[in-house]
Amino acid sequence: MVGNRCAFSPTDRMGNLVRGTHLREGEAGYNVLLVGTMEDTQRSQPISTENQEIAKQAACETGQSSVSSWENRPLVLAGESSLEWIRMLARKEPEMVFTSLAHRIDLDLLKQSFRKIRKNDSTGVDKVTAREYGLNLEENLYNLHQRLLRGQYVAAPVRRVWIDKEGGKKRPIGITALEDKIVQKAVTIILDAVYDADFYDFSHAFREDHGQHGAISEIRESCVRLNVGWIVSADISGLFDNIEHNHLRSMIKRRVNDGGILRLIGKWLNAGVMEEGNLSYPGKGTPQGGVISPVLSNIFLHYVLDDWFVKEVKPRMKGRCFIIRYADDFILGFELESDVQRVMDVLPKRFNRYGLSLHPEKTKVIPFRKPAFNKKGKGPGTFDFLGFTFYWSKSRKGYWVLKKKTIGKRRSRFMKELWQWCRRHRHDKIEDQHERLTSKLRGYFNYFGVRGNYKALKVVYRHAERAWKFWLSRRSHKGRVNWKMFASVRATFPLPKPRIVHNNI
């Protein structure tokens, strides 16, 4: 180490420390240092000295600059250390604009992307399944990589299907072609490495080490700690269908101004939508259900909502406040009613500026202050978020505590689906029925098994037993199953019992 400089810092031929260069506003911003020669950008990178230099630089940042400690560690693949190098630069230089990232999409990253995408039987317009593609994976990925290098990669239109929503409505889902999924996943991995350092901790959707339960826990802690008296429960109408492409491109360029990455994103945004044999070009939005859509929506809302709230709204509030967002659903909490009114006056205008709007029925202002200790009866209003209803209620010791329970409509819908599933599959083997029912119940309990929600879990468990017994009795006109007979079935094929999985939420 020399002064504050690391012994492994990148230098030029004269031994001087290399830094990025400022460019004029509206252009590339900073030039990013990329270790290696230009010829290395067009082929897969093997385990090389470049990896060691990158890893040594990362070790230096954490105070572990000993060469001997580095040499004792296992070698890291070039692609993995390249991504770690990008993450380190993104954390260290918040204003840096990355201008050379597309060459990171090599064969290793494409293989990694193929392993990570969902391999169900749903196919796009190419009608190719992951199983068929995997039969000759090496050659297929090599050909895909060559098309990317030569600029001959063409994005296929997105096949649109409709699924049921609550209230009898339909939701559009875009199913992309398999090779588009692979390349989109590769770009997603690169963008995540850049933007994860920029995203705020209260943004919990589609991020590593974040999730629904983290958002739920943060709501409880923030409401209690900040003495929140008012809640804004908001939902953005049709986010994935209304993202304007020009705004999205300008936002991406603030951090990533790589022509190759931007061209790939442009191809997916303009690929068109295939529905019942008709090809259309919406002109805005990202395909809901596409692999690239979550990270693009996160980038869009980071600048439209998250960054704006932290830098513009929060400093102007007289009381304390917080925001928690998961995809297009977000919760705002305020200590003072006057702050709520000020924000609600400007919040719709902020979204309208970027072509978005708040759902008129799902966006509500709710009084939610913790009741006085000696108050009897129920607490103030309730609000819903991520499948849970939040409400104030008294504990066994008589204290007011913030509790959660499954939204009534969600629970009823799941119970109805269980009943219909048992009806459709009543002629299947008992072993197969048990395996599927166990999977459904275990998934339900793993998500909704939070502290204070045991009664709702028990209702679902008892309903599952009744539904299974009822439809086993109707496998034939002579096959009625009474509770004594069902007890032997239950002993041989027990269903998972309800339990609290997340006791600290």
C-alpha positions as CSV (number, residue, x, y, z in Angstrom):
1,M,0.0,0.0,0.0
2,V,1.3,3.5,-0.9
3,G,-0.7,6.2,1.0
4,N,-4.4,5.5,0.5
5,R,-3.8,3.7,-2.8
6,C,-4.1,0.0,-3.0
7,A,-1.1,-2.0,-4.3
8,F,-3.4,-3.6,-6.9
9,S,-5.0,-0.4,-8.2
10,P,-5.1,-0.3,-12.0
11,T,-2.3,1.9,-13.5
12,D,-1.3,3.1,-16.9
13,R,2.1,2.3,-18.5
14,M,3.8,5.1,-16.6
15,G,2.6,3.8,-13.3
16,N,-0.1,6.5,-12.7
17,L,-3.5,5.6,-11.2
18,V,-6.1,5.4,-14.0
19,R,-9.4,7.2,-13.4
20,G,-12.5,7.7,-15.4
21,T,-12.9,10.9,-17.4
22,H,-15.8,13.4,-17.2
23,L,-17.7,14.1,-20.4
24,R,-20.3,16.8,-21.0
25,E,-23.8,16.4,-19.6
26,G,-26.1,14.5,-21.9
27,E,-23.3,12.3,-23.3
28,A,-21.6,9.2,-21.8
29,G,-20.7,10.8,-18.4
30,Y,-17.7,8.8,-17.3
31,N,-15.5,6.4,-19.2
32,V,-15.2,3.1,-17.4
33,L,-11.9,1.4,-17.0
34,L,-12.0,-2.1,-18.4
35,V,-9.0,-4.4,-17.6
36,G,-7.7,-6.3,-20.6
37,T,-7.1,-5.7,-24.3
38,M,-9.7,-4.9,-26.9
39,E,-9.4,-8.3,-28.5
40,D,-10.6,-9.9,-25.2
41,T,-14.0,-8.2,-25.6
42,Q,-15.2,-10.5,-28.4
43,R,-14.6,-13.9,-26.9
44,S,-15.2,-15.8,-23.7
45,Q,-12.7,-15.1,-21.1
46,P,-10.9,-18.0,-19.4
47,I,-9.4,-18.0,-15.9
48,S,-6.6,-15.5,-16.3
49,T,-4.5,-13.0,-14.5
50,E,-7.2,-10.4,-15.1
51,N,-9.3,-12.3,-12.6
52,Q,-6.6,-12.2,-10.0
53,E,-6.1,-8.4,-10.5
54,I,-9.8,-7.8,-10.1
55,A,-10.2,-10.0,-7.1
56,K,-7.1,-8.5,-5.5
57,Q,-8.6,-5.1,-6.0
58,A,-11.8,-6.2,-4.3
59,A,-9.7,-7.7,-1.5
60,C,-7.9,-4.4,-1.1
61,E,-11.2,-2.6,-0.7
62,T,-12.1,-4.9,2.3
63,G,-8.7,-4.6,3.9
64,Q,-7.5,-8.0,2.8
65,S,-4.6,-7.1,0.5
66,S,-2.3,-9.9,1.5
67,V,-1.0,-11.7,-1.6
68,S,-0.6,-14.9,0.3
69,S,-4.2,-14.9,1.5
70,W,-5.3,-14.4,-2.1
71,E,-3.2,-17.2,-3.5
72,N,-4.7,-19.6,-1.0
73,R,-8.2,-18.9,-2.2
74,P,-9.9,-20.9,-5.0
75,L,-9.8,-19.4,-8.5
76,V,-12.9,-17.5,-9.7
77,L,-14.3,-17.7,-13.2
78,A,-13.6,-14.6,-15.3
79,G,-17.3,-13.8,-15.8
80,E,-18.0,-13.9,-12.0
81,S,-15.1,-11.7,-11.1
82,S,-16.1,-9.3,-13.9
83,L,-19.5,-8.9,-12.4
84,E,-18.0,-8.4,-8.9
85,W,-15.7,-5.7,-10.5
86,I,-18.8,-4.0,-11.9
87,R,-20.6,-4.1,-8.5
88,M,-17.5,-2.7,-6.8
89,L,-17.2,0.2,-9.2
90,A,-21.0,0.9,-9.0
91,R,-20.8,1.1,-5.2
92,K,-17.6,3.2,-5.2
93,E,-18.6,5.6,-7.9
94,P,-22.3,6.5,-7.6
95,E,-22.1,9.0,-10.5
96,M,-20.2,6.7,-12.9
97,V,-21.8,5.9,-16.3
98,F,-20.8,2.5,-17.6
99,T,-20.1,2.6,-21.4
100,S,-18.7,-0.9,-22.1
101,L,-20.7,-3.8,-20.8
102,A,-22.1,-5.7,-23.7
103,H,-19.0,-7.7,-24.3
104,R,-19.6,-9.3,-20.8
105,I,-22.3,-11.3,-22.5
106,D,-20.1,-14.3,-23.3
107,L,-20.8,-18.1,-23.5
108,D,-20.3,-18.5,-19.7
109,L,-22.9,-15.9,-18.9
110,L,-25.3,-17.4,-21.5
111,K,-24.9,-20.8,-19.9
112,Q,-25.5,-19.3,-16.4
113,S,-28.6,-17.5,-17.8
114,F,-30.0,-20.7,-19.3
115,R,-29.7,-22.4,-15.9
116,K,-31.5,-19.6,-14.1
117,I,-34.6,-19.1,-16.4
118,R,-37.8,-21.0,-15.7
119,K,-38.0,-24.2,-17.7
120,N,-41.7,-24.8,-17.8
121,D,-43.6,-26.0,-20.9
122,S,-44.9,-22.5,-21.9
123,T,-43.4,-21.4,-25.2
124,G,-43.2,-18.2,-27.1
125,V,-43.8,-17.8,-30.8
126,D,-40.8,-20.0,-31.6
127,K,-42.6,-23.0,-30.0
128,V,-39.2,-24.2,-28.5
129,T,-39.1,-25.6,-25.0
130,A,-36.1,-25.5,-22.7
131,R,-35.9,-29.3,-22.8
132,E,-35.6,-29.3,-26.6
133,Y,-33.1,-26.5,-26.6
134,G,-31.0,-28.2,-23.9
135,L,-30.6,-31.4,-26.0
136,N,-27.9,-29.5,-28.0
137,L,-27.2,-26.8,-25.6
138,E,-23.5,-26.1,-26.4
139,E,-24.1,-25.6,-30.1
140,N,-27.3,-23.6,-29.6
141,L,-25.6,-21.2,-27.2
142,Y,-22.6,-20.9,-29.4
143,N,-24.7,-20.0,-32.4
144,L,-26.7,-17.5,-30.3
145,H,-23.4,-15.9,-29.1
146,Q,-22.1,-15.6,-32.6
147,R,-25.3,-13.8,-33.7
148,L,-24.9,-11.4,-30.8
149,L,-21.3,-10.7,-31.8
150,R,-22.2,-10.1,-35.4
151,G,-25.3,-8.0,-34.6
152,Q,-27.6,-10.6,-36.3
153,Y,-29.6,-11.3,-33.2
154,V,-33.3,-10.6,-33.8
155,A,-35.9,-10.4,-31.0
156,A,-39.1,-12.4,-31.6
157,P,-42.5,-11.0,-30.9
158,V,-44.0,-11.7,-27.5
159,R,-46.9,-14.1,-27.3
160,R,-49.7,-12.6,-25.1
161,V,-52.0,-14.7,-23.0
162,W,-54.6,-13.6,-20.4
163,I,-55.0,-14.9,-16.9
164,D,-57.7,-14.4,-14.4
165,K,-57.5,-11.7,-11.7
166,E,-59.6,-10.9,-8.7
167,G,-63.1,-9.5,-9.5
168,G,-63.4,-11.4,-12.8
169,K,-60.9,-9.3,-14.6
170,K,-58.1,-10.5,-16.9
171,R,-54.3,-9.7,-16.7
172,P,-52.1,-9.8,-19.8
173,I,-48.9,-12.0,-19.6
174,G,-46.2,-11.9,-22.2
175,I,-44.4,-15.1,-23.0
176,T,-41.1,-14.5,-24.8
177,A,-39.2,-16.9,-27.0
178,L,-36.6,-19.1,-25.3
179,E,-33.5,-17.5,-26.8
180,D,-34.9,-14.1,-25.9
181,K,-35.3,-15.3,-22.3
182,I,-31.7,-16.3,-22.2
183,V,-30.3,-13.1,-23.5
184,Q,-32.7,-11.0,-21.4
185,K,-31.5,-12.9,-18.3
186,A,-27.9,-12.2,-19.2
187,V,-28.6,-8.5,-19.5
188,T,-30.6,-8.6,-16.3
189,I,-27.6,-10.0,-14.4
190,I,-25.4,-7.2,-15.7
191,L,-27.9,-4.5,-15.0
192,D,-28.5,-5.9,-11.5
193,A,-24.7,-5.6,-10.8
194,V,-24.8,-2.0,-11.7
195,Y,-28.1,-0.8,-10.2
196,D,-28.2,-2.8,-7.0
197,A,-25.9,-0.2,-5.4
198,D,-28.3,2.6,-6.5
199,F,-31.6,1.0,-5.4
200,Y,-32.8,2.0,-1.9
201,D,-33.2,-0.7,0.8
202,F,-37.0,0.0,0.9
203,S,-37.3,-1.3,-2.7
204,H,-37.9,-5.0,-2.2
205,A,-39.1,-6.4,-5.5
206,F,-36.9,-8.7,-7.8
207,R,-33.7,-8.1,-5.9
208,E,-31.3,-10.6,-4.3
209,D,-31.6,-10.7,-0.5
210,H,-34.9,-8.8,-0.7
211,G,-38.5,-10.1,-0.8
212,Q,-42.1,-9.8,0.4
213,H,-41.4,-10.8,4.0
214,G,-38.6,-8.1,4.3
215,A,-41.1,-5.5,3.1
216,I,-43.8,-6.7,5.6
217,S,-41.3,-6.7,8.5
218,E,-40.2,-3.2,7.6
219,I,-43.7,-1.9,7.6
220,R,-44.3,-3.1,11.1
221,E,-41.0,-1.6,12.4
222,S,-41.5,1.7,10.6
223,C,-45.1,2.2,11.8
224,V,-44.1,1.7,15.5
225,R,-40.7,3.5,15.4
226,L,-41.9,6.6,13.6
227,N,-45.3,6.9,15.4
228,V,-47.1,6.8,12.1
229,G,-50.6,8.2,12.1
230,W,-51.5,8.1,8.4
231,I,-51.0,5.5,5.7
232,V,-51.2,5.9,1.9
233,S,-51.8,2.6,0.3
234,A,-51.2,3.1,-3.4
235,D,-51.2,1.0,-6.6
236,I,-50.0,2.1,-10.1
237,S,-52.4,1.3,-12.9
238,G,-50.9,-1.0,-15.5
239,L,-47.3,-0.2,-14.8
240,F,-45.8,-2.7,-17.3
241,D,-48.2,-1.7,-20.0
242,N,-47.6,2.1,-19.7
243,I,-43.9,2.6,-19.3
244,E,-42.9,5.2,-22.0
245,H,-39.8,4.0,-23.9
246,N,-38.3,7.5,-24.2
247,H,-38.3,8.1,-20.5
248,L,-37.0,4.6,-19.8
249,R,-34.1,5.0,-22.2
250,S,-33.1,8.4,-20.7
251,M,-33.2,6.9,-17.2
252,I,-31.0,3.9,-18.2
253,K,-28.5,6.2,-19.8
254,R,-27.9,7.9,-16.5
255,R,-26.0,4.8,-15.4
256,V,-25.6,2.6,-18.5
257,N,-24.8,4.2,-21.8
258,D,-23.5,1.1,-23.6
259,G,-24.7,1.0,-27.2
260,G,-24.9,-2.8,-27.3
261,I,-27.0,-3.0,-24.1
262,L,-29.3,-0.2,-25.3
263,R,-29.8,-1.8,-28.7
264,L,-30.8,-5.1,-27.1
265,I,-33.3,-3.4,-24.8
266,G,-34.7,-1.5,-27.8
267,K,-35.2,-4.7,-29.8
268,W,-37.2,-6.2,-26.9
269,L,-39.3,-3.1,-26.4
270,N,-40.1,-2.9,-30.1
271,A,-40.5,-6.6,-30.9
272,G,-44.3,-6.4,-31.0
273,V,-47.0,-8.5,-29.4
274,M,-48.5,-11.6,-31.0
275,E,-52.1,-12.3,-29.9
276,E,-54.4,-14.8,-31.7
277,G,-52.3,-14.6,-34.8
278,N,-52.3,-10.8,-35.0
279,L,-49.1,-8.8,-34.6
280,S,-49.3,-5.4,-33.0
281,Y,-46.7,-2.8,-31.9
282,P,-48.0,-1.0,-28.7
283,G,-45.3,1.7,-28.7
284,K,-45.0,1.7,-24.9
285,G,-44.8,-0.7,-22.0
286,T,-42.6,-3.8,-21.3
287,P,-43.9,-7.3,-21.7
288,Q,-45.5,-8.3,-18.4
289,G,-44.0,-11.7,-17.6
290,G,-40.8,-11.0,-19.6
291,V,-37.5,-11.8,-18.0
292,I,-36.2,-8.2,-18.5
293,S,-39.3,-6.4,-17.4
294,P,-38.8,-6.5,-13.6
295,V,-35.4,-4.8,-13.7
296,L,-36.6,-2.3,-16.2
297,S,-39.6,-1.4,-14.1
298,N,-37.4,-1.2,-11.0
299,I,-35.1,1.3,-12.8
300,F,-38.1,3.3,-14.0
301,L,-39.7,3.6,-10.6
302,H,-36.4,4.2,-8.9
303,Y,-36.2,7.6,-10.7
304,V,-40.0,8.3,-10.8
305,L,-40.8,7.5,-7.2
306,D,-38.0,6.3,-4.9
307,D,-35.3,8.8,-5.6
308,W,-37.9,11.6,-5.8
309,F,-39.4,10.8,-2.5
310,V,-36.0,10.6,-0.7
311,K,-34.5,13.7,-2.2
312,E,-37.5,16.0,-2.8
313,V,-40.4,14.9,-0.6
314,K,-38.8,13.8,2.7
315,P,-36.8,16.9,3.4
316,R,-40.0,19.0,3.0
317,M,-42.0,17.1,5.5
318,K,-42.6,18.6,9.0
319,G,-43.0,15.1,10.6
320,R,-41.4,11.7,10.1
321,C,-42.4,9.5,7.1
322,F,-41.3,6.4,5.2
323,I,-41.9,4.6,1.9
324,I,-41.8,0.9,1.2
325,R,-42.3,-0.4,-2.4
326,Y,-42.7,-3.8,-4.0
327,A,-43.0,-3.6,-7.8
328,D,-46.0,-1.4,-8.6
329,D,-47.4,-1.5,-5.0
330,F,-46.1,0.9,-2.4
331,I,-46.9,2.2,1.1
332,L,-46.3,5.7,2.4
333,G,-46.4,6.4,6.1
334,F,-46.7,9.8,7.7
335,E,-46.7,11.1,11.2
336,L,-48.8,14.3,10.5
337,E,-52.0,14.6,8.5
338,S,-50.8,17.9,6.9
339,D,-47.9,16.0,5.3
340,V,-50.2,13.5,3.8
341,Q,-52.3,16.2,2.2
342,R,-49.2,17.9,0.7
343,V,-47.9,14.7,-0.8
344,M,-51.3,13.6,-2.2
345,D,-51.6,17.0,-4.0
346,V,-48.4,16.3,-6.0
347,L,-48.2,12.5,-6.2
348,P,-50.7,12.1,-9.1
349,K,-49.0,14.9,-11.0
350,R,-45.6,13.3,-10.5
351,F,-46.9,10.0,-12.1
352,N,-48.8,11.8,-14.9
353,R,-45.6,13.5,-15.9
354,Y,-44.1,10.1,-16.8
355,G,-47.3,8.6,-18.4
356,L,-48.4,6.7,-15.3
357,S,-51.5,7.0,-13.0
358,L,-52.6,5.8,-9.6
359,H,-55.4,3.3,-9.4
360,P,-58.4,5.3,-8.2
361,E,-59.9,2.4,-6.2
362,K,-56.8,0.9,-4.8
363,T,-55.1,4.2,-3.7
364,K,-56.4,5.2,-0.3
365,V,-55.5,7.4,2.7
366,I,-56.1,5.6,5.9
367,P,-55.9,6.8,9.6
368,F,-53.6,4.4,11.3
369,R,-52.3,5.9,14.6
370,K,-51.7,3.5,17.5
371,P,-54.6,3.8,19.9
372,A,-54.3,4.9,23.4
373,F,-53.5,2.3,26.0
374,N,-56.9,2.5,27.8
375,K,-58.9,2.6,24.5
376,K,-61.4,-0.3,24.1
377,G,-62.8,-2.0,21.0
378,K,-61.1,-2.1,17.6
379,G,-58.2,0.0,16.4
380,P,-58.3,2.6,13.5
381,G,-58.5,1.7,9.9
382,T,-56.8,-1.2,8.1
383,F,-54.8,-1.5,4.9
384,D,-53.7,-4.4,2.6
385,F,-50.3,-5.0,1.2
386,L,-48.7,-8.1,-0.3
387,G,-51.6,-10.4,0.6
388,F,-51.8,-9.3,4.2
389,T,-54.2,-7.0,6.1
390,F,-52.5,-4.8,8.7
391,Y,-54.4,-3.7,11.7
392,W,-54.0,-2.7,15.4
393,S,-55.2,-5.1,18.0
394,K,-54.5,-5.9,21.7
395,S,-52.1,-8.6,22.7
396,R,-52.7,-11.1,25.5
397,K,-51.1,-8.7,27.9
398,G,-53.4,-5.9,26.9
399,Y,-50.9,-3.8,24.8
400,W,-51.8,-2.5,21.4
401,V,-49.7,-4.2,18.8
402,L,-49.6,-4.2,15.0
403,K,-50.9,-7.5,13.6
404,K,-51.2,-9.1,10.2
405,K,-53.7,-11.6,8.8
406,T,-54.3,-13.0,5.3
407,I,-56.6,-10.9,3.2
408,G,-60.0,-12.4,3.3
409,K,-60.4,-12.5,-0.5
410,R,-57.0,-14.1,-0.9
411,R,-57.8,-16.9,1.6
412,S,-61.3,-17.5,0.0
413,R,-59.7,-17.7,-3.5
414,F,-57.1,-20.2,-2.4
415,M,-59.7,-22.3,-0.6
416,K,-61.9,-22.3,-3.7
417,E,-58.9,-23.3,-5.9
418,L,-58.2,-26.2,-3.5
419,W,-61.8,-27.4,-3.8
420,Q,-61.8,-27.2,-7.6
421,W,-58.4,-29.0,-7.8
422,C,-59.7,-31.8,-5.6
423,R,-62.7,-32.1,-7.9
424,R,-60.7,-32.2,-11.1
425,H,-58.1,-34.7,-9.8
426,R,-60.3,-37.0,-7.7
427,H,-59.6,-39.9,-10.0
428,D,-55.8,-39.6,-9.8
429,K,-53.8,-42.0,-7.6
430,I,-53.9,-41.1,-3.9
431,E,-50.1,-40.8,-3.8
432,D,-50.2,-38.2,-6.6
433,Q,-53.0,-36.3,-5.0
434,H,-51.2,-36.2,-1.7
435,E,-48.0,-35.0,-3.3
436,R,-49.7,-32.1,-5.0
437,L,-51.8,-31.1,-2.1
438,T,-48.8,-31.2,0.2
439,S,-47.0,-28.9,-2.2
440,K,-49.8,-26.4,-2.3
441,L,-50.4,-26.3,1.4
442,R,-46.7,-26.1,2.2
443,G,-46.3,-23.1,-0.2
444,Y,-49.3,-21.4,1.3
445,F,-48.0,-21.9,4.9
446,N,-44.5,-20.8,4.0
447,Y,-45.7,-17.5,2.7
448,F,-48.6,-16.7,5.1
449,G,-47.1,-18.4,8.2
450,V,-46.4,-15.1,10.0
451,R,-46.9,-14.3,13.7
452,G,-50.5,-13.7,14.6
453,N,-51.9,-15.4,11.5
454,Y,-52.3,-19.0,12.8
455,K,-56.1,-19.0,12.9
456,A,-56.3,-18.2,9.2
457,L,-53.8,-21.1,8.4
458,K,-55.9,-23.5,10.5
459,V,-59.0,-22.6,8.6
460,V,-57.3,-23.4,5.3
461,Y,-55.9,-26.7,6.7
462,R,-59.4,-27.9,7.8
463,H,-60.9,-26.8,4.5
464,A,-58.2,-28.8,2.6
465,E,-59.1,-31.9,4.6
466,R,-62.8,-31.5,4.0
467,A,-62.3,-30.9,0.3
468,W,-60.1,-33.9,-0.1
469,K,-62.5,-36.2,1.8
470,F,-65.5,-34.9,-0.1
471,W,-64.1,-35.6,-3.6
472,L,-62.5,-38.9,-2.6
473,S,-66.1,-40.0,-1.7
474,R,-67.2,-39.2,-5.2
475,R,-64.7,-41.2,-7.2
476,S,-67.6,-43.7,-7.8
477,H,-71.2,-44.2,-6.7
478,K,-70.0,-46.9,-4.3
479,G,-66.9,-45.2,-2.9
480,R,-68.3,-43.0,-0.2
481,V,-65.5,-42.2,2.4
482,N,-66.6,-41.4,6.0
483,W,-64.4,-39.7,8.5
484,K,-63.3,-43.1,10.0
485,M,-62.1,-44.3,6.6
486,F,-60.5,-40.9,5.9
487,A,-58.6,-41.1,9.2
488,S,-56.7,-44.1,7.8
489,V,-56.0,-42.2,4.6
490,R,-54.8,-39.2,6.7
491,A,-52.5,-41.5,8.8
492,T,-50.8,-42.9,5.7
493,F,-50.8,-39.6,3.7
494,P,-50.7,-36.8,6.3
495,L,-51.1,-33.2,5.1
496,P,-48.6,-30.6,6.4
497,K,-49.9,-29.0,9.6
498,P,-50.2,-25.2,9.8
499,R,-47.2,-23.5,11.5
500,I,-45.7,-20.1,12.0
501,V,-42.6,-20.0,9.7
502,H,-41.7,-16.3,10.1
503,N,-41.9,-15.7,13.8
504,N,-39.9,-12.4,13.7
505,I,-42.2,-10.6,11.3
